Each structure stands twice: as C-alpha cells, then as structure tokens.
Amino acid sequence: MRPHPVRRILTALAVIPLAALVGCSGGSCGCTPAPPVGSVSLSLAGGVAEGVQAFTVAITKIEALGPGGWVEGSRVRTIADLAALGSSVQPMGGLSLPPGNYSALRFTFEAPASARLADGSTVAVAVPVPLATVPVTFSAGDLAAVDLAVLLDPGRSLQARNGGEVLRPNLRAVDRRRAGSLSGRLTESNGQPVAGAVVSVQWFEAFGEPRLLRRALTKADGTYTLDLLPYGVAQHLVSWTTAGVRAFEPRATAAFTPSAAQPTFTADLVVPPRIDTAAVSGALTPVAATDQADEVELTYGPIQAGTEATLFIVGTRIASVQAAETYAFGPFPQGSTYQLRVRRRTWAADGATTVVSRYGDDLGFLTGITNVVDFQF
C-alpha cells in the first residue's frame, strides 16, 4: 500500500541521551546554583554533489526543540564545503542545553551560500528559507555522552531556479557512537574498476518503499566507503545505473544490519555494462513555489538482493525551475520495470517541511529516444 501523500518530515529517530553537568548546588558555596545542562558534540557530513565542484554553506545558529519550544544551544559559525567533505565529517562544536526531552534540532543558514559548478564558475546560492529542521530525540540529563553527525546531502539540496541556484537543505541525523560503515569495490565483468559511479545504501520503510540513507562516488580504482550507517536497521548496498556517460546494470547486496557487535561490513559488486540505453525527461505542473522543491526518483526492479528481488532507487534529481519545471535522467539501461516518483517538499517559516508525493506507472523505456513522463500536483 502506498503511503498517504502528506507526511511530516519530523518523524522520531532513535533516542539520544545527553550528559548532565550540575553546578554549585544547595547554596553551600554562597552562590546561586547553576542550572544543570546537557552537552552534545555535533559534526556536519556531506556527500555526493553531481555537477558541482564545491558547495559551501555557513551555519550561524543551532537550536533544539524542547517541551517549552525552541531553545538556542549554539551560535558558533560553521563554514563547510559539503562537496569536499564527501564521507568525512567536520566538527561544529558542542551544544549546551537545559535538562528536558528534545525532539529535533534546527539550523540557521547564512545567506548566500556558494557553489563552484562543473565548468569552474562560482555562483551565489540563495537561501529563501534560512531555517532547516532535522528530527532527533534525546533527553538532557542522562549520563551517556553524545556524538551526533548531521548529514546534509549536497546533491539533494541544490535547486536550479530562474538562472540561479537555491539551497534546499536535505538533512538526516545519526549518533556516531551507534553507526557503522560499509566499504568495497565496483568492477566490470572483466575485472576493470568502475570509477565515478554512484553507490548508495538504502533501507525499506514499513510499507515497503526504498529510502536513501547514504551515497558515495567510487574512486579511480573502483573503491568506495559509506559511513554513518545506523545500528539496528537492515540495509542494502545498491549500485546506480550510470558512471559518466556509460550505463551499467544496477546491482544490490543482501541485507546487512550494523550493530555494536559488527559495525563494519565489506561488499564488492560486479556491474555489467549496457549499450541498450534509454533516457527520460518530463515537466511538473504547477511549478514549485519559492518555498518548494521537487525531488524526482528513478526506481528499478526487481533487482536480486541476496535471496530476494525487489525495487530500488537508481537515480535522484532536484527538478530545475526555469520558464517551466523539468527533470531528466539518462543514459540508463533499457528496461520494463522502471518507475518514477516525485516528492514535493514545502518549507514552513520555522524550517519544518511537509511532503506531497506523486507516482508514475511502471514503465518500459525505449532505447535510443528520450521518453517523456510528466507529473501534475
């Protein structure tokens, strides 16, 4: 069954405890007792940035959502190149909060951001909604320390609009103490490495839809590393369909579940090249408003994943808004089991988002032409 089309992004993740630090108590020292506070370490992680050499953002304020509303925890200015970060992280300092239960973090982005495009030109990136919220639940006052990473996927956060670029933050939070990693290599059938290919880790929601957790590009020798993979969640490695201008048959692994007992995994995939390629493009109407962005996903299946065969995401794009709103994928292998879906995100003034989804029918794309699939909201 498909999900209801409108869902709140702020779904709860794993509970993350904070350490309580208590000042002078009982007035025995002759001073006013300091209120207890919790402290959490924060880092920022990037990812795949297709068509972008650099993508630099500045975060000027971090808040946490407690029982009484938003509480400011830090005003340390953090500047990061999300494209250069890749699978590494950049510290953002600590966050100090009064005791209580918290359900989200909110970040304030400085305007403008900047991007260096594939042709070497540097452009300003507009920030129409400076606030962005990420769900993460924790309770200030617990004794365990927290090391939290916030993933901002650059390739899914940059929208081309009216001749410029716009920041549309796509965020996810992970407790680094409870996260594992996956590494391996992509090769062709003849053993040659596949460089510049997107590999992803995906999981399935309760109703069976694949969702992206992490993406990376393979290096010149075909190797990759995907980190910040949450414990206790069954996940699959999925290779996508293109590397540069070449097309490959997508492949997937059997499910693996990182845990404290086994935090790291390795997986190599052999991906056969394909020359019977197709492409698809289309328009979206009405055009996304200034507080909206449309992410188009290309799914393919069934792909054999261990003993099961299922549908996986093999491409994603933020639709471009110019005179019209359009998207395009290709080249990818010809097939009869592709599906397109679109998620339109709308940002509220407080940084929260709502999502409306549209789904295309199962399609068989023809070789040698650009197939056309339009969507209407």
Secondary structure, 3 states (H helix, E strand, C coil): CCCCCEEECCCCCCEEECEEECCCCCCCCCCCCCCCEEEEEEEEECCCCCCEEEEEEEEEEEEEEECCEEEEEECCCEEEEHHHHCCCEEEEEEEEECCEEEEEEEEEECCCEEEEECCCCEEEEECCCCEEEEEEEEEECCCCCCEEEEEECHHHCEEEECCEEEECCCEEEEEHHHEEEEEEEEECCCCCECCCEEEEEEEECCCCCEEEEEEEECCCCCEEEEEEEECCCCEEEEEEEEECCEEECCCECCCECCCCCCCEEECCEECCEECCEEEEEEEEECCCCCCEEEEEEEEEEEEEECCEEEEEEEEEEECEECCCEEEEEEEEECEEEEEEEEEEEEECCCCCEEEEEEECCCEEECCCCEEECCEEC
